[in-house]
Amino acid sequence: MSKFKISFFCLCTLLLFSACQREQKKAGKVAEQFLTAYYVDLDFKKAISLATESSQEGIYYKESMTQLNPYAKEETPNLKVGKITIDTKDKNKAICKYKVNDQERELPLTKKGEQWKVDTKGSTVEMPGSFSGTEGGGFASSASGPVHYKARKQEKK
């Protein structure tokens, strides 16, 4: 009987671990798509579709600021998407660590139903530093650190 209990425990642990990995991959995919749309492609419509409703105002703000910057469409920040961590206390929250122009940042995500969404907590201005996950805040732009751009790929005409 003890072999059965051990086997059952191992099976349950394996199933729980694989479910957690699936959620990590889902959250990671959303974070990567959002960050690429937001920083690299400047595709704010896509970024908005990947964000919570309360986060959209900050994205609209970034879009309007980008339109005012004559260099925004010519230069691309160096973006590296890193590790996704699901909150151990609340499985509906996650943090994606990433670097933009060698500045470490954190992007908060929230699971709404079955979908992961970027959740900057209603921030209308990108905040320097990392998101603490506890209060207010948002996520940081490349403008808050040293800027080392590379040339943006030119579109074919």
N, C-alpha and C positions, 0 to 999 in steps of 0.2 A: 504494500500500500504506500509506503514512503517513496518508492520510485515513481509511482503515479503522481504523487503530490509535487515532487521535484520536477518532473516532466511538465506537469500542468503549469507550475510557476514559471518555468523557463519559457514555455510557449506564450504565456500572458505577457511576460517581460519583452519578448521578441516582438509581439504584435504592437505593444505600446510604443516601443522604440521605433518601429517602422512607420507608425502613424505620425509620430513626432517629426521624423525625417521628411515625410511627405509635406507636412505643414511648413517646415523650414524651406523646402524647395519652392513651394507655392509663394511664400512671402518673399523669398529671394528673387524669384522671377519678376514679381510686381515691383520690388525695389529697383532692380536693374533696369527694367523698362522705364520706370519713372525717371530715374537719374539720367538715363541716356536721352530721353525726350526733353527733359528740363535743361540739362547742361550742354549736351552735344548737338542734338538735332534742333533745339529751340522750338520743339513741337508742343506748344502749351496746351493745345486742345487734347492731345494724348495724355499729357501730364495731368490735366484736370480730370480726365476719365479714370485715372488711377488713384485719385485722391478722394478723401471724405469731403462732404459738402462744406464743412467748417474750414477746410484747408484751401478752398478754391480762391478765396479773396487774395491770399498771399501769392498765388500763382498768377492771377490777373495783374497784380502789382508788378511782379517780375517781368511779365510780358510787356507791360507799358514802359518799364525802365529799359528793357532790351531794345525797344523800338527807338528810344532816345539816344542809345549808344551807337555811334557810327561804326565802331569796331566789333560789335557783338556778333555780327554775321560773318566776319572775316576770320575770327580767331576762336579756337576751341580750347577749353580748359582741359588739363590732364585729369581724367577721371579713373579711379580704381575702386570697383565695388568689392567689398570684403565680406566679412562673416555676418550671418544672420543669427540672432539669438532670440528664441521664444522665451517670454517671461515665464518663470517657473511657478509664480503665484497666479497669473492670469494668462491662460493659454491663448487668449484672443488679442494679445499684445506682443509685439516683437520690435527689435531694434536691428537696423542694418548699419554696420560700420562701413564707412567709405572714406576715400581721400579725394579731394579736389585740389589740384595744384599743391600737392604734398601737405595739405592741411587736413588733419583727421577730423571727421564729422560723424554724426549719428543721425539716422533717419528713422523716425518712429512709424510703425505700422499698426493698424488695428484690423481685426477680422470682423467683418460685418456679414452675418449669415455664413455663407460658404466662401466669400471673397475677401482677400486681403486688400486693404486700401492704405495709402500713405495718409498719415494723420498728424499734421503740424499744429494741432490744437488751436486753430483759428488765427494763427500768427499772420499778420499782414505784412510784416517786414522780416526779412531773413535775419536771423540772429547769429552773431559771431560765437564761436565755440561750439560745444556739443550740446545736444538735447539731453536733459537730465531724466526725462521720462516721468517726472513727478508734477511739474507745474508749468503752466503757460508755455512759452518757448516756441520753437520752430526749428528750422534747420538752416545751415549757414551757406552763404554763397561764396564763390571764389573771390569776391571782392573784399572779403574780410581778412584775407591773408596775402602773402606775396603772390603776384600774378606771373605765371610763366606759361604763356599761351603757345600753342602750335597753330600753324595755319589751318584754317577750316578747309575741308575738301570742297573744291569748286563743283557746282552743279553743271552737268552737260547741257548745252543749249541745242 
